Amino acid sequence: MEFRDGFLSEEHQERVKMATESMDPVAVSPLKVTSSPKASSKCNSSKFAAGKGNSVKHDKHSHSGRDGRPKKGGSGGKGTWGGLLDRDDGYDVDPNDPNYDSSEESSRKIFFEEYKKKAIVIVEEYFATDDVDFAVNEMRYLANPGNHFYFVKKLVSMAMDRHDKEKEMAAVLLSALYADVIEPPDVYKGFVTLVESADDLSVDIPDTIDVLALFIARAVVDDILPPAFLTKQIAVLPEGAKGIEVIKRAEKVYLSAHLHAEIIERKWGGSKNRSVEDVKVKINDFLIEYLTSGDMIEACRCIKELKLPFFHHEVVKLALSIAMEKRVAEGPILDLLKEAAEEGVINSSQMTKGFERLIDMIDDLSLDIIGARDLLQSLISKAASEGWLCASQLKPFSPRPKKAVEDDATKIFKAQITSSIKEYFLTGDILEMVSSLESENNSNSPELTAIFIKKLITLAMDRKNREKEMASVLLTSLSFPPEDVVNGFLLLIESAEDTALDIPVIVEDLAMFLARAVVDEVLAPQHLEEIGSQCVDPNTVGSKVHKMAQSLLQARLAGERILRCWGGGGSSRPGWALEDVKDKITKLLEEYDSGGDVREAFRCIKELSMAFFHHEVVKKALVMVMENKNERLWGLLSECFSVGLITTSQMTKGFGRVAESMDDLVLDVPDVEAQFDHYVERAKAKGWLDPSFSATPGCAENGVCS
């Protein structure tokens, strides 16, 4: 038995195999070998030499200066025994799994350990140099992008233990890396691991809850973390985990604050780098300037001057958003993006990600832009047809939200109220209209109420001033909850684009109806602001309506002018206005209180011919009783209820109106709340009010607190 050309004989190979299986080095007996000239030349430097007839001295360890194991951890290089006896990888092999590949898992762990070391170095260098471009380039060439979630976690956790400057730098770098180097799912996963490790982080960083909450809020403001992250994480975290406190603080303290975006962006004072918000403002400014001047060369120069190629997807996103909001801007915006793509100002990767950013937020956009999904699909088709966008590389749209199917009851309601409103415009019979509406909406559904308001005003806007005045008077008479009226006006604003095709002056008419509702106390001023808050874009119909309504209400003698805006016509007498009715009610109550006759009071109330407005009689009478501490008018209310002149519904609405005005009444009558509680209980005992009615100030007319 001998070596031939550096290989073991078959007998030796068999004996080595047996030794390997038994893992008992003693079982391997000394091997006598005779070296060939080639073999002996290779062994000259060895401690063991083959003397003639001498057996080879075996040693378990190599005595040479180099590692005798195969290179690269391989198993099976020429003339080696590979990984048969090598167990130095530090990972256990599961003997129960014959298919277990220890080398593959070992490689993954080694690569991950190397990635972690490199990530820490990049973060340390970035904090030292404050060079965003350098950090982005380093991350771009860092292997194993699947581990980028760890970089997110490490960047934030290292910044948390430093000054505000580093915290701001970390937030800026995350925005720079987002969607270009680190994919959105990895950013999401990175913040998940941060929240899950909040308990451990708090051991070394006492203010972990506040700082991590602010990082999460900043990520939401910077559009790199979806708001849904908060609700999803709080649902999966274990009870008692500090991560729950982090989420709650981010939501309630930071993201719920007034002007929260500006506060959060400036919380750490910024660094010498521009904040994400600053960059967005600059992008928006030069896009608007481009639409005004049409100078495409200047616009491309501005894009280059940003010196943020990794953030060009934001240019694409904002440009497309403007094109969707302003239809006239679509052509110029597409021309600019095409030029930027063809000239290499914006690369294909950034262009694709800009479109995908809008695809991700299409459901939110649909709330502000009518037909947003169809508009974006149209923009994608045009860009693809011109060859500067590869539509096949875009992620698919999320399933279209299921549109609520209008049930048969709603269709019937719409048909009935349309007929009733038209009849009301012909006859002017408010009592009949009120009765008809109560029978058609017997469940007092808020949705149907909003639909009624929309239909009433829409039909009135397409008619003359007489019908507009009648619509306002009817809206006042019905005393709907303010929330339902707000929803009705929002429905009108949403459909304004289509309505404008038939009614060109819709902005002026809607603004006047809205201002009239405030003057008639159908809506409070804060409800007007609520409607305005739903209309962010100043170029939308809603914003224009809100702005004009505010102007009307701020004008000199606004109340009187708005009440007379359509010249009256809401009743049989021209010029009959709500203020006139209120004045008559006040006079008849004062006359009765000073010693008048009950029958005369009945006659005056009936002569108003406004049974739907009798809640005003209840309101004024009750206020006068509490102010004067004279129950004579309480007796009048009792007489009116006993003969059916004032119904339970009108009693409830009257008491509800008093509850709503409690904050003002307390200025003149300090004990008004105690008095009101007293009279509410008496009214319930007499059957005027339902037992469920609440006397709490600020409750709605139906007695349910908002």
PEQUI-V434348 format. One line per field, one symbol per residue. phi: phi as a letter, one per 20 degrees, with the letter a starting at -180 (. if undefined). burial: b if it has 16 or more other ideal C-beta (glycine too) atoms within 10 Angstrom, else e. Layout:
phi=???
burial=???
This chain:
phi=.bfclndffgffffffgffffeldfffeegdecdeegfffffdgeffdceefmeefeecfdfdeedfefffmmfbpfgmddlefdecefndeeefedfefdffffffffffffffffffffffffffedldfgfffffffdffmffefgffgffgffffgecffgffffffffgffegmeddfgfffgffffffffegfffffecgeggffffffffffffemdcfgfgfffffedfffnffgffffffffeeefefflffffffdgemmcffffgffffffffffffffffemeffffffffffflcgfdffffffffffffffdffegggffffffffffemfcffffffffffffffdffffffddfmgfffffffffffffendbeffefffffgfgfffffffffffggfffffffffffeemefgffffffffecfelfgfffffffffgfffffecefgfffffffffffflfggfffgffffffffefgffffdcfefffffffffffffffmfcegffffffffecfffeefgfffffffffffefflggffffdgdmmofcfdgnfcffffffffgfffffffeofeffffgfffffflcgfdffffffffffffffelcefffffffffffenfdefffffffffffffeffffffecgefffffgffffffffenfdfgefdefgnfffenefe
burial=eebeeeebeeeeeebbeebeeeeeeeeeeeeebebeeebeeeeeeeeeebeeeeebeeeeeeeeeeeebbeeeeeeeeeebebeeeeebeeeeeeeeeeeeeeeeeeeeeeeeebeebbeebbeebbeebebeebbebbeebeeeebbbbbbbbbbbbbbeeeebbbbbbbbbbbbbbbbbbbbebbbbbbbebbbbbeebbeebeebbbbbbbbbbbbbbbbbbeeebbeebbeebeeebbbbbbbebbbeebbeeeeebeebbebbebbebbbbbebbeebbebbeebbeeeebeebbebbeebebbbbbbbbbbbbbbbbbbeeebbebbbebbbbbbeeebbeeebbbbbbbbbbbebeebbebbeebbebbeebbeebeeeebbeeeeeeeeeeeeeeeeeeeeeeebbeebeebbeebbeebebeebbebbeebbeeeeeebbbbbbbbbbbbbbeeeebbbbbbbbbbbbbbbbbbbbbbbbbbbbbebeebeeeeeebbebbbbbbbbbbbbebbeeebbebbbebbeeeebbbbbbbebbbebbeeeeeeeebbebbebbbbeeeebbbeebeeebeebbeebbeebeeeebbebbeebebbbbbbbbbbbbbbbbbeeeeebbbebbeebbeeebbeebbbbbbbbbbbbbbeebeeebeebbebbeebbeebbeeebbeeebebebebbbebeee
